[in-house]
Amino acid sequence: MKSKRMCMALAFLLGAGTLLSGCGISSGQKGTLTVGVRDDIVNFGFQNKETGRYFGLEIDIAEEMAKRMGYSKVEYVTVVPDDRKEVLLEGDVDCLVACYSIADSRLENFDFSPAYYTDTTDIMVENSSLITSLEEMQDMTIGIMSGSNAGPLLANKLYEMGMITDVVVSNTDEGTEYEGMHVKKFESYQAVSDALEEGVVDGACMDGSIANTYMNEERTILGINIAEQNYGVATQKGSELSQPVADTIQEMLDDGTIETMIDKWD
């Protein structure tokens, strides 16, 4: 009798599973995709602190990517340049869609999708400084965000221009002193912007998309391209997500979805 009841219960469960499949709950449907994003870059990744909701180009990309990959939900985790590498390496997020540029040094640890956005690294100055070119900034101080790749990119450009030598006078958590230039690090882009306004630094080096967040009528972007930056979706090296993410982003590029999203937030 007990065996018969167990068989009936099993039959009921199997039947219920069939009904659930018929109602649209696919056995292949995935759960939640956890995505590391920025919360401080207008038009890319920005969080409304009152509602907790995220907005921007990268949020739209993450939502559409997750949908096409079969995920039913997206959970966002705020990351900053100083911690995003560790957050992904430690598995706290499945991927990064966080103004994260594709670079050789990062390919050692991560896989990247095809680039979904191309940006440039720029120098922003106060109009009151009367600075009109990078050449005029010899022996001055430039602020960068700690953990970003603006530092090495800027150093390469300055070296190419002959503004610094290959001699590093000092290199600490607070910044790097070269013969001919000082690069000062800050914990946030807001802190970099504040330092520029207060005259602590003479210029601020950051991606153009980020600089636009802090631009006003009293500031100017110098007409020099420090470096080109290509943003991609990052996943752990060799992750089972790497290829599906790359394929999905490529599909979104090919069918014009990402172009439409860029136009929306441009």
N, C-alpha and C positions, 0 to 999 in steps of 0.2 A: 504493500500500500504506500509506504514511504517512497519507494523507488518510483512508483507511478506518479506521485505528487511532484517529485523532482523533475521528472520528464515533462509534466504539464507546465511547470514553472519555466523550464528551459524553452519549451515551445512558445510560451507567452512572450518571453524576452526576445526570442528570435523574431517573432511576429512584430513586436513593438519596434525592433530595429528596422524591419522592412518598412513599417509605416513611417518611421522617422525619415528614412531615405526618400520615401515617396513624397514627404512634405518639404524636401529641398535641403535637408541636412546631409551633405555629402560626406562620406567617410574620408575623402581627400581634403576636406576643408581644413585650413590651418587656423590657429588661434590668434595670438597677439604678436605683432612685430614691434620690438622695442627699438626706437630710433633716437640717437643722440643728435640734438639740434641746438642752435644758438637761440638765445632769448633777448638779445640786445642789438640786433642788426635789422633796422627797418627795411621792409620789402623782401627780406630773406628769411629770417627767423626772429620773430618778435613775440613776446608774451604779454598779454593783458594781465597785469598783476591782480586786478580785482576779480576777474572771471577765471583766470588760470589758463585761458585758451591761447593757443599759438596761431600766428598768422604769418604769411609770407610765401615767397616762391618755393623755398625748400620744404615748407610744410605741405604745399600743394603737390610737389613732386613725391614726397614720402607717402602721402595718402594714395595717390594714383598708382604708385609703384606697388604698394602693399595690396591694393585692390586687385591689380592684374596678377599678382603672385598668389592670390587665393587666401590672403589673410582677412579675418573678419574684424580686426581691430588694430589700431596703431596706438602705442603708448610712447609719449615723448619724455625724454630725459634731457635736462639742460646741461650742456657741456661748454667749457671755455678752452682756449688754446692750451692752457697749462695742464689740463687734466684729461682732454679727450683721448689722447693716446692710451693712457692707462685704463680709462673707462671701457674702451673697446677691447683692449688686450685681456682685461680681466673678465670680459663677458657680461658686463653690466648692461650693455646694449648689444643689439644684433648688428647694427650698422651705424654709420655716421653720415648725416646729410647736413653738414655744418660749416659751409664755406671752407671746406677742407681741400686744399689744392694737391694735385697729383705731383709728387716729387720723388726723385730717385731714393732719397734717404728714407722716405716713408714706405716705399715698395719693399723694403726689407722685412717689414712687419705686416703689411696690409696688401690686400687686393683692392683695385679701384675699378669702378665702372667707367665706361666712356665719359668724357667730360660733358657735363650738362650746361656749364656756364664758363665763359672766358672773361677774366678780369685783368686789371693791371695793378701793380703796386705803385703807389704815388706818395708824394710829399706834400703835406698841407702846412701852410704858414698863415700867420696873422698879417693882414694888410698893413697894419701899423709898423711891422718890422721892415717894410720896404724891400724885402727879399724877393727877387724876381727869377732867380735861377739857383740850381743846386751848387754851381760853381762858387756862388757868393757865400756859401755856408761853410767855407773852410774854417776849421778850428771851432766850429759851433757845436751845439748839442741837439741831437735828434732823438725823439722819444718813440719807443715801440712797445707793443704788447708782449709781455713775457710769455714764452711758449709758442709764439708765432714764428713763421720762417722769414719775417721781414728783416730780422737782424742779419743773417747770412746773405740774403739777397741784396740788401743795402751795402754790405761790406764788399761784395763782389763788384757792384756798380761803382762804388767809390774808388776801388782799386783800379778798375778799368779806366777810370777818368783821371787817374794819377793823383787823386785827392788824399789817399792814404797809402802807406807802405804795407808790406806784409808783416810788419812788427806789431804785435799786440802788447801794449804797455801793461794793461791789467784786464782781467776778465772775472767778474763776480756776479752774484745773483742780482745786483743792482744795475749792472751795465758793463759795457766794454769800452775801454779807452784805447784808441788808436793814435798813431802819430798823425795828427791832422783832423781828428774827429772824435767826438764822444757820443756813444749810443747808450741812452738811459732806458731801463726797463720799468714797466709799470704792470700792476696786477689786472688792470681792465682798460678797455678802450676809453671809457669815460674818464679814467684817471689820466690817460695820455692827453685827452682833449682838455681837461682841466689844467694840466701842466703847461700846455701850449698857451692857454688863455692867461695864465698867471706869469708867464715868462720864465718858467723853470726850464723849458726846452725851447729851442728856436724853430723847430719843425717837428711834424708828426708823420711817421712813415707807416702806412697801412694800405690794405687793398682799397681800390676805388669805391667798391660797393659799401665798405664799412665807413670810409671817409665821408661819404654822402650823408650818413646818419648824423655826423657832427659838423657838417658844413653850415655856414651862415654868411650873411652879407659882409661880415668883417674878416672873412678868410678867403684864401686862394689856393687852388691846387696848382703846383708848379708844372710847367709843360714838359715834364720828363718822365718817361716810362722806366721805372726801376727794373721791373721784370713782368713777364706775362704769367698769370695764374690761371690754371684750369681746374675748376672744381669738379670732383667726382664723388660718388658714393663709396665709402670705404667699408670693407668687411675684413674679418680676420684672415690672415694668409692661409689659403687652402681650405677655407670654410665651404661647407656645402651650399651656403648662400651666395658665394662669390659669382658663380656663373649665372644663376637665375637673375640676380640683381643686374649684372652686366647686360644680359639679354633683354631684360625689361626696360632698362634705361635706353638701350639702343633702339628698341621698338618705339619708345616714346619720342625719341629724336626723329626717327624715320617718318612717323605718321604726323609730325607737326605739333604733338601735344605740348612738348616742352617749349617750343617757340611761342605757342599761344599763351602759356603760363608766363613766360618772360615778358611778353607784350602787356599782359595784365598788370604786372608789378613794376614795369619800367617807369 
